[in-house]
Amino acid sequence: MRAERLLVVEDDDIVRGVLSDTLRSQGYEISCAGDGAEALKLLERDATDLILSDISMPRMDGYALYERVRARPEWISMPFVFLTALGQ
């Protein structure tokens, strides 16, 4: 049985590293992207079971990534979780 694969989308290297290391230590297989545009390229190449995405990122933010993911029939049911340091 393969480990569940998670895609972590976060522009901050330290936060991305901490999230990835923590999730790997729990047995998940992790892919990482620095923004939404990079995440879309990874999704085209590799299947994932869940997306964990920051909201505020350069080039393509989390909201735009979410809209692009939901626009694809093959990804429409993929779980998507927003992570943010924003206080709003």
Stockholm file with secondary structure:
# STOCKHOLM 1.0

chainA/1-88         MRAERLLVVEDDDIVRGVLSDTLRSQGYEISCAGDGAEALKLLERDATDLILSDISMPRMDGYALYERVRARPEWISMPFVFLTALGQ
#=GR chainA/1-88 SS CCCCEEEEECSCHHHHHHHHHHHHHTTCEEEEESSHHHHHHHHHHSCCSEEEEESSCSSSCHHHHHHHHHTSGGGTTSCEEEECCCCC
#=GC SS_cons        CCCCEEEEECSCHHHHHHHHHHHHHTTCEEEEESSHHHHHHHHHHSCCSEEEEESSCSSSCHHHHHHHHHTSGGGTTSCEEEECCCCC
//
